[in-house]
Amino acid sequence: MKRFILLMLCLGAGASFAASWRLNNNPGIDANFSTFAAAHDSVAAGDTIYVEGNGTSNSYGDIVINKKLIMIGPGYFLTENDSVFANHVPARFQQVIINGSAAGTEIHGLYIQRTYGHDIYIKASDVVISRNYFYETGADRIILDGNIQNITITQNYGTAVFTNSGTASNVLIANNYMNDYISLGSSSNAVIINNVVRNYISAFNSIICNNIIFVGSSYPLGQNFGNYNSIDYNLTAAALHAGDNPPSPPGTGNLGNVDMNTVFIDFDGTEGFSTDGKWMLNPDGPAAGAGENGIDCGMFGGSMPYVLSGQPAIPRIYEAIIPASGSQSGGLPVIIKVRSQN
């Protein structure tokens, strides 16, 4: 199995001087590490930890990251979508804290499950949170904490984002399904683009574009127009602006009072699509082609569309045929099938 992992890594897009390691806490598995703490304390800054799936009662627990690490898990909803993994179990964690000394950390393909708690605290700059699942119970949020910059939050499922203290600058929030809200402080700035947001967006000094916002009882765009934002080509179930007879708000291509039943391919969940696949657009609905330059609004539109199940963008061996023995003349004929998920 270790040879499989090494071969998979050799098939990657580019060479790297950083080392790669396996983390697996399932009994009887011969991985490099069985606990995150042991892996964290042993590997060098900049190394990659491939986190393998574990059972519902076998979480890797709460973790604190104090050095730059690249963490890559298998994704989520792996039994619902087309997955090449032999093991369809996600890699489960609880609270994640990324301290200031861990600048450059990346987290991909993990299942973050902390009920009634804050899921990820980001206290470092240059952090990437991509293709992770956040369990949708309680206050499941990505907390931007302190004076940080260059934060990338893309292609995740089921979370909220807000600033806790300090200033978060150059934040990219793109192609996520947000089960709650996005709320950034008055001194922060962001590009908020191509998300599906279940509640509201509140931001300052930001670009807000190509989003679909569910909320129907308030004014999720109206509250932003005076906050030095650029707001264009968004769809919302609510009115665009507060007031009985509101003036047309600034911005281009925004649509209010949209019936969300017409937007998605399986909004009510009755058509048999996967948990995340149901948010694909109805090709005849109002969000199709309604974004800037004619692209689709929502999480599947734009230059970095959401990837079903959050499967990481690495090559994966999904079939290997290896004979028990070879010959001096013929060697050892091996057939390996590899798939990439970009």
C-alpha positions as CSV (number, residue, x, y, z in Angstrom):
1,M,0.0,0.0,0.0
2,K,2.8,2.4,0.8
3,R,4.2,1.7,-2.7
4,F,0.8,2.7,-4.2
5,I,1.0,6.0,-2.4
6,L,4.5,6.7,-3.6
7,L,3.5,5.8,-7.2
8,M,0.5,8.1,-7.0
9,L,2.7,11.0,-5.8
10,C,5.2,10.4,-8.6
11,L,2.4,10.8,-11.1
12,G,1.6,14.4,-9.8
13,A,1.8,17.5,-11.9
14,G,5.2,18.7,-10.7
15,A,8.1,17.8,-8.7
16,S,8.4,18.8,-5.1
17,F,11.1,18.8,-2.5
18,A,8.6,18.4,0.3
19,A,7.9,15.0,1.7
20,S,4.6,13.2,1.7
21,W,3.1,11.1,4.5
22,R,0.1,8.9,5.3
23,L,-2.2,9.5,8.2
24,N,-4.6,6.7,9.1
25,N,-6.1,5.9,12.5
26,N,-8.0,2.8,11.6
27,P,-6.8,-0.3,13.5
28,G,-4.4,-2.6,11.7
29,I,-3.3,-0.1,9.0
30,D,0.4,0.3,8.4
31,A,0.5,4.1,7.8
32,N,3.2,6.5,8.7
33,F,1.1,8.0,11.5
34,S,-2.1,7.1,13.4
35,T,-2.6,10.5,15.1
36,F,-2.5,14.0,13.7
37,A,-0.4,15.2,16.7
38,A,2.3,12.6,15.9
39,A,2.3,13.6,12.2
40,H,2.3,17.3,13.0
41,D,5.2,17.1,15.4
42,S,7.3,14.8,13.2
43,V,7.0,16.2,9.6
44,A,8.7,19.3,8.3
45,A,7.1,22.5,7.5
46,G,5.7,22.4,3.9
47,D,5.2,18.6,3.9
48,T,2.0,17.0,2.7
49,I,-0.1,14.7,4.9
50,Y,-2.5,12.4,3.0
51,V,-5.4,11.8,5.4
52,E,-7.3,8.6,4.9
53,G,-10.9,7.9,5.7
54,N,-12.1,6.7,9.1
55,G,-15.4,5.6,10.7
56,T,-18.1,7.7,12.2
57,S,-16.8,7.1,15.7
58,N,-13.1,7.3,14.8
59,S,-12.5,11.0,14.2
60,Y,-9.1,12.5,14.2
61,G,-10.4,15.0,16.7
62,D,-9.6,18.6,17.4
63,I,-6.3,19.7,15.9
64,V,-4.0,22.7,16.1
65,I,-1.6,23.5,13.2
66,N,1.5,25.5,14.1
67,K,3.5,25.0,10.9
68,K,2.8,25.1,7.2
69,L,1.2,21.8,6.2
70,I,-0.7,20.6,3.1
71,M,-3.5,18.3,4.2
72,I,-5.4,16.3,1.6
73,G,-8.3,14.0,2.4
74,P,-10.6,11.9,0.1
75,G,-13.6,14.2,0.0
76,Y,-17.2,13.5,1.2
77,F,-20.5,12.2,-0.1
78,L,-18.3,9.5,-1.8
79,T,-21.2,7.0,-2.0
80,E,-23.5,9.5,-3.7
81,N,-21.3,10.7,-6.6
82,D,-19.0,9.1,-9.1
83,S,-16.0,8.3,-6.9
84,V,-12.9,6.2,-7.8
85,F,-12.0,5.6,-4.2
86,A,-12.2,2.0,-3.0
87,N,-12.9,3.3,0.5
88,H,-15.9,5.7,0.5
89,V,-15.4,6.8,4.1
90,P,-14.4,10.5,4.6
91,A,-11.6,11.7,6.8
92,R,-13.3,13.2,9.9
93,F,-12.0,16.0,12.1
94,Q,-13.5,18.3,14.7
95,Q,-12.2,21.8,15.5
96,V,-9.3,23.0,13.4
97,I,-7.1,26.0,14.5
98,I,-4.5,27.4,12.1
99,N,-2.1,29.5,14.2
100,G,-0.1,32.5,12.9
101,S,3.1,30.4,12.5
102,A,1.3,28.1,10.0
103,A,1.2,30.6,7.1
104,G,0.8,28.9,3.8
105,T,-1.2,25.9,5.1
106,E,-3.7,24.2,2.8
107,I,-6.6,22.0,3.7
108,H,-8.4,20.0,1.1
109,G,-11.0,17.2,1.1
110,L,-11.7,16.8,4.8
111,Y,-14.9,16.3,6.7
112,I,-15.1,18.8,9.5
113,Q,-17.6,17.9,12.1
114,R,-17.9,19.9,15.3
115,T,-21.4,20.3,16.6
116,Y,-22.2,23.7,18.1
117,G,-18.7,24.9,17.8
118,H,-16.5,27.0,15.5
119,D,-15.0,24.7,12.8
120,I,-11.9,26.4,11.5
121,Y,-10.0,29.3,13.1
122,I,-7.7,30.9,10.5
123,K,-5.1,33.0,12.3
124,A,-2.4,32.9,9.6
125,S,-2.0,34.5,6.1
126,D,-1.8,32.7,2.8
127,V,-4.2,29.9,3.8
128,V,-6.2,27.8,1.4
129,I,-9.4,26.0,2.5
130,S,-10.8,24.1,-0.4
131,R,-13.2,21.2,-1.1
132,N,-14.1,20.4,2.5
133,Y,-17.4,19.5,4.0
134,F,-18.7,21.2,7.2
135,Y,-21.3,19.3,9.1
136,E,-24.4,21.3,9.1
137,T,-25.4,21.4,12.8
138,G,-24.8,24.3,15.1
139,A,-22.5,27.2,14.4
140,D,-20.3,25.7,11.7
141,R,-18.1,28.5,10.5
142,I,-14.8,29.5,9.1
143,I,-13.5,32.2,11.5
144,L,-11.0,34.8,10.1
145,D,-9.2,35.8,13.2
146,G,-6.7,38.6,13.4
147,N,-4.8,40.7,10.8
148,I,-4.4,38.3,8.0
149,Q,-4.3,38.4,4.2
150,N,-4.5,36.2,1.1
151,I,-7.1,33.7,2.3
152,T,-8.7,31.4,-0.3
153,I,-12.0,29.7,0.6
154,T,-13.2,27.8,-2.5
155,Q,-15.4,24.8,-3.4
156,N,-16.5,23.9,0.1
157,Y,-19.9,22.6,1.2
158,G,-22.0,23.6,4.2
159,T,-20.4,26.4,6.2
160,A,-20.4,30.1,7.0
161,V,-17.6,32.7,7.0
162,F,-17.1,35.6,9.3
163,T,-14.3,37.9,10.7
164,N,-13.8,37.6,14.4
165,S,-11.3,40.4,15.0
166,G,-8.7,42.4,13.1
167,T,-8.6,42.8,9.3
168,A,-8.9,40.1,6.7
169,S,-7.7,41.4,3.4
170,N,-7.5,39.9,-0.1
171,V,-10.0,37.2,0.8
172,L,-11.4,35.0,-2.0
173,I,-14.7,33.2,-1.3
174,A,-15.7,31.4,-4.4
175,N,-17.8,28.5,-5.6
176,N,-19.0,27.3,-2.2
177,Y,-22.3,26.1,-0.9
178,M,-22.8,28.2,2.3
179,N,-25.3,26.7,4.6
180,D,-25.5,30.0,6.5
181,Y,-24.0,33.4,5.8
182,I,-20.9,35.4,4.9
183,S,-20.2,38.3,7.2
184,L,-17.0,40.3,6.9
185,G,-16.0,43.3,9.1
186,S,-15.9,46.9,7.9
187,S,-12.1,47.0,7.5
188,S,-11.9,43.7,5.5
189,N,-12.1,43.2,1.8
190,A,-12.9,40.2,-0.4
191,V,-14.0,38.9,-3.7
192,I,-17.2,36.9,-3.1
193,I,-18.2,35.2,-6.4
194,N,-20.2,32.3,-7.6
195,N,-21.5,31.0,-4.3
196,V,-24.8,29.6,-3.2
197,V,-25.6,31.2,0.1
198,R,-28.5,30.0,2.2
199,N,-28.8,33.0,4.4
200,Y,-27.2,36.4,3.6
201,I,-24.0,38.2,2.6
202,S,-22.7,41.2,4.6
203,A,-19.5,42.8,3.4
204,F,-17.5,46.0,2.9
205,N,-15.0,47.0,0.3
206,S,-15.7,43.9,-1.7
207,I,-16.7,42.5,-5.1
208,I,-20.0,40.6,-4.8
209,C,-20.8,38.9,-8.1
210,N,-22.7,35.9,-9.6
211,N,-24.0,34.6,-6.2
212,I,-27.4,33.0,-5.5
213,I,-28.9,33.9,-2.1
214,F,-31.8,32.0,-0.7
215,V,-33.0,34.3,2.0
216,G,-36.5,35.7,1.4
217,S,-37.3,37.7,4.5
218,S,-34.7,40.5,4.5
219,Y,-32.6,42.4,2.0
220,P,-29.3,40.5,1.6
221,L,-28.1,42.8,-1.2
222,G,-29.7,46.0,-0.1
223,Q,-27.7,46.1,3.1
224,N,-24.5,46.1,1.1
225,F,-25.0,48.8,-1.5
226,G,-23.7,51.6,0.8
227,N,-20.6,49.6,2.0
228,Y,-18.2,50.5,-0.9
229,N,-18.9,47.3,-2.7
230,S,-19.2,46.4,-6.3
231,I,-22.4,44.3,-6.5
232,D,-23.4,42.8,-9.9
233,Y,-25.2,39.8,-11.4
234,N,-26.5,38.3,-8.2
235,L,-29.9,36.5,-7.7
236,T,-31.8,36.6,-4.4
237,A,-35.1,35.3,-3.2
238,A,-35.6,38.7,-1.4
239,A,-36.1,42.2,-2.8
240,L,-33.0,43.9,-3.9
241,H,-33.4,47.0,-1.7
242,A,-35.2,47.8,1.6
243,G,-38.3,50.1,1.6
244,D,-41.8,50.1,0.3
245,N,-41.0,51.7,-3.0
246,P,-37.3,51.4,-3.2
247,P,-35.3,53.1,-5.9
248,S,-33.3,50.9,-8.2
249,P,-30.1,50.0,-6.3
250,P,-26.7,50.5,-7.9
251,G,-25.1,47.6,-9.7
252,T,-25.8,45.7,-12.9
253,G,-27.7,42.5,-13.6
254,N,-29.0,41.8,-10.1
255,L,-32.3,40.0,-9.8
256,G,-34.6,40.0,-6.8
257,N,-37.7,38.1,-5.7
258,V,-36.5,35.0,-7.6
259,D,-38.4,31.8,-7.1
260,M,-35.6,29.4,-6.0
261,N,-37.7,26.4,-7.2
262,T,-36.9,27.5,-10.7
263,V,-33.2,28.0,-10.2
264,F,-31.8,24.6,-9.3
265,I,-32.2,21.2,-10.9
266,D,-33.4,19.6,-7.7
267,F,-34.2,22.3,-5.2
268,D,-36.7,20.3,-3.2
269,G,-34.6,17.1,-3.3
270,T,-37.2,14.9,-5.0
271,E,-35.4,14.2,-8.2
272,G,-32.7,11.8,-6.8
273,F,-29.7,14.0,-7.2
274,S,-26.8,13.8,-4.7
275,T,-26.6,16.1,-1.7
276,D,-24.4,18.6,-3.5
277,G,-25.4,17.7,-7.0
278,K,-28.9,19.0,-6.4
279,W,-27.6,22.6,-6.5
280,M,-26.7,22.3,-10.2
281,L,-28.6,24.9,-12.2
282,N,-31.8,24.3,-14.1
283,P,-30.6,24.9,-17.6
284,D,-33.8,26.8,-18.4
285,G,-33.9,28.7,-15.1
286,P,-33.1,32.3,-14.4
287,A,-29.5,31.8,-13.1
288,A,-28.3,30.0,-16.2
289,G,-26.1,32.4,-18.2
290,A,-27.2,35.3,-15.9
291,G,-23.7,36.0,-14.5
292,E,-21.1,38.5,-15.7
293,N,-20.1,37.9,-19.3
294,G,-22.9,35.3,-19.6
295,I,-21.5,32.7,-17.3
296,D,-23.7,30.8,-14.9
297,C,-24.4,32.1,-11.4
298,G,-23.9,29.8,-8.4
299,M,-21.3,27.4,-7.3
300,F,-21.0,25.4,-10.6
301,G,-20.3,28.5,-12.6
302,G,-17.2,30.5,-13.4
303,S,-13.5,29.6,-13.8
304,M,-13.3,27.2,-10.8
305,P,-16.6,25.3,-10.6
306,Y,-17.5,23.3,-7.5
307,V,-16.4,19.7,-7.7
308,L,-18.8,17.1,-6.6
309,S,-17.8,15.4,-3.3
310,G,-14.9,17.7,-2.9
311,Q,-12.6,15.2,-4.5
312,P,-9.0,16.7,-4.4
313,A,-7.2,17.7,-7.5
314,I,-4.6,15.0,-7.4
315,P,-4.1,11.9,-9.6
316,R,-5.6,8.8,-8.0
317,I,-5.0,5.1,-8.8
318,Y,-8.4,3.5,-9.0
319,E,-7.4,0.1,-10.4
320,A,-4.1,-1.8,-10.3
321,I,-3.5,-5.3,-11.8
322,I,-0.2,-6.6,-10.4
323,P,0.7,-10.3,-11.0
324,A,2.0,-12.3,-8.1
325,S,5.2,-13.0,-10.0
326,G,7.1,-12.1,-13.1
327,S,9.8,-13.6,-15.3
328,Q,13.3,-12.7,-16.3
329,S,12.3,-12.2,-19.9
330,G,9.0,-10.5,-19.5
331,G,9.5,-8.7,-16.2
332,L,6.5,-7.9,-14.1
333,P,3.7,-6.5,-16.2
334,V,1.6,-4.0,-14.2
335,I,-1.5,-2.3,-15.4
336,I,-2.5,0.9,-13.5
337,K,-5.5,3.1,-14.2
338,V,-5.2,6.7,-12.9
339,R,-7.8,9.4,-12.8
340,S,-7.4,13.2,-12.1
341,Q,-10.1,15.4,-10.6
342,N,-9.4,19.0,-11.4
